[in-house]
């Protein structure tokens, strides 16, 4: 199976996706940094304390960004949380799931694609026939739209299933329908 070339609309979705994923990585780290600066007394020079907090925050942000760009899509069908919300996915040209190596290459080359606040990546996507940025070209991946019907069953975060130990049906797993979640009344089937 060969994936058709994505249309120009996927470029706008990719820009919004990048912004949303960076917000997901940045906001929690920034909140923690502000709380540390406000509530932890500096053990000496205030300037040194703020520098240590800034560098530590930057390091945590880098780890959070790489987690969202590499590990999360590798484990969640080629989609970051923002990609799932915007119904786009990273795939191989044959439609298969990219290996971890491809996500690492894409993340490393984001340095080039992100040049000039991402303008370099946008220009490369607009001129490439399959709307690929440099990271996609080198990694051999595509970003394609996911049909609404296929994406509706796949929430952005884990759903209640056997992997999380949660009960997937409205009846609790106590057997025989003795306890249900239907207003406290037993429903006979």
N, C-alpha and C positions, 0 to 999 in steps of 0.2 A: 504494500500500500504506500503510495506516495502522497505526501501532504501538498495541497495546492499552495501557491504563493499567497501570503497574507496581503490584505489590502492596506491602503494608507491609514485607515482608522486604527490599526494596531499600534502605530507609532504614538499617537496621542494617549492611548491606554497605557503604553509602556512608560511614558513620561509621568503620568499620574501614579502608576504603580510604584515607580522608583521613589517618588516623593512620599507616598504613604508608607512604604517599607522603611524609609529613613526616619519618618516620624515615629514609627513603632520602635525603632532602635534607639532614638534620641530622647524622647520624652521621659521614659522611666529613668534613664541614666541621669538626665539633667535634674529631675526631681530629687533623686538620691543625693546628688552632689550639692544641691542647694540646702537640703536638710542637714547634711554633714557640716557644711560651712556655718549654718545658723545655730546648730545645737551641740556641736563638739567643740570644746574649748581648745584653742590652739596651744600646742605644747611649747611654744617659744615664739619665734618671729611669725607674725601674721602673714607676711609676704611668702615665707617659705611654706607655711601651712597651705596657703591658697595654691601655690605652685604644685605641691604634692597632690592636692585634691584635683587640680586641673589635669595633671598628667595621668593620674589614676583613672579619672573619669574618661579621658580620651582613650586609654587602653581598654576599658570596659566597653566603650562605644564601638571600638574596632571589632572586638570579639562578638558583640551583639549583632553588628552589621554582617560580619562574615557568617555567623550562624544563620541569619535570615537569607543570605544570598547563596550559601552552599549547602548546609546541612538540611535546613527546612525543606527546600524544594526537592532535594534528593530523597527525602523520606515521605514526601506528601505529593507524589505524582507530578512533579515538575512545576509546582505552584508555591509561591510564597503566600502569606495571608492576603496581601493586596492583590496578587495575581488571581487568587480565587474569587475575591470580591468583584474584580473587573473582568472575570471570565477569560483569562489568557493563560497559556501554559507553555513551558519549555519542552520541546520534543526534538528527536532526531529527524532527519529528512524522511525516513521510512515510517515515522509516526511512533517509534519506540521511545522508551524511557532513557534519557542520557545517563551515562555513568557518572560517578562522583568526580572523576577527573575533569569532565566537561564543565561542571559547575565551578571547580577550582579555577580553570582557565578563564571562564567568563568573569569571575570575581577579580582575578588579577588584572585582566585587561580593562576592567572598569576604570582603572587609573587613566588609561588613554581615552576611553569613551566618555569619561567624566570631565575631560579637559574643558576649560572655559564654561564651567557650570553645566556640563552635559551637552553643550552645543555640538561638540565634535561627534558624539554618539548619535545625536538626532540627525545631523547632516549625513553621516554614514548610512543610517537606516533609510533615509529618504532617497538616497541614490542607489542603494543596493536593490536588486530585483526582488529579493525575498524579504525585504525590510529587516535585514540583519545588521547589528552593530558589529564592531571589530571583534569583540569577545565571542559573539555567535559564529562569525566566519571562521575564526581559528579553532573554536571548540567543535564546530560542525553541528550546531544546533539552530533551531528556529523557534520563534515565539509566535504561537498561533492562537486564534480565538477559539474558545470552547463553546459549543452550542449551549443555549440556555437550559435545554432539557437535561443535558449531561451534567451541567454544573449545579443544578438545583438540588440534586440528591447528595451533593458533596459539600457539607458545611466547611467554613474556614477553619474551624477548630474541631478537635476530635469529637465524634458523636458517641452517644452511649452505645457501647457494644461490648462484646466479650473481651476485647483487649484491655478495657479499663475496669472490668469487673462490674459494670453497671448492667441493669436490666433493660433490655431493648423493647420490651412490650409494656403496655399499661398495667398488666397484672404482675404482682410481685412473684418472685420465684419460690413461693411457699407451697405450691401444688394445689390442684383442685379448685382454683378460683375462690378460695376461702377469704382472701384479702385482695381487694382491688383498689384502684385509684379513681373509681367512678362515683364520687360523692359519698363514700362511706357505705353505700348499699351494695349488697351482694347481687350480682346479675347472673341469672341462670341462662345458660346458652342452649 
